[in-house]
Amino acid sequence: MAKKKKTPVRKPYTAADIKLLKQHSKARTPVEKISKQMKRTVGSLRQKAQKLGLGLGHQR
């Protein structure tokens, strides 16, 4: 029997996650570092930051 493909689990952003993302934006922390700390992909962080109108990363 063939194995089923795993479906990605989407983790919603909490108010604390958004607050932390804003702090990192202001501090100009590299996105890779934020990604490891928050356990989210770089693409996910960039998309959320764009929706919030934040710049992300040390080079913007």
C-alpha positions in Angstrom: 0.0 0.0 0.0 1.3 3.4 -0.9 2.1 5.9 1.8 0.0 9.0 2.0 1.7 12.3 1.4 1.9 14.6 4.4 -0.2 17.7 4.3 1.6 20.8 5.6 0.4 22.1 8.9 -0.3 25.8 9.0 0.6 27.5 12.3 -1.4 30.7 12.7 0.4 33.9 13.8 -0.4 34.9 17.4 -0.3 38.5 18.7 3.0 37.6 20.4 4.4 36.4 17.1 3.5 39.7 15.4 5.0 41.7 18.3 8.2 39.7 18.0 8.3 40.2 14.2 7.9 43.9 14.6 10.8 44.0 17.1 13.0 42.1 14.8 12.1 44.4 11.9 13.1 47.4 14.0 16.4 45.8 15.1 17.1 44.7 11.4 17.8 41.1 12.4 18.7 38.8 9.5 15.6 36.8 8.3 17.4 33.5 8.6 18.0 34.1 12.3 14.4 35.1 12.8 13.3 32.0 10.9 15.2 29.6 13.2 14.0 31.4 16.4 10.3 31.4 15.4 10.5 28.0 13.7 8.9 29.3 10.5 10.1 29.5 6.9 11.8 32.6 5.5 9.0 32.9 2.9 6.3 32.8 5.5 8.0 35.5 7.5 8.5 37.7 4.5 4.9 37.4 3.4 3.5 38.2 6.9 5.9 41.2 7.2 4.7 42.5 3.8 1.0 42.2 4.8 1.8 44.1 8.0 3.8 46.7 6.0 7.1 45.9 7.7 10.5 45.8 6.2 12.4 42.6 7.1 16.1 41.7 7.2 19.3 43.7 7.5 19.3 44.7 3.8 16.2 46.5 2.7 
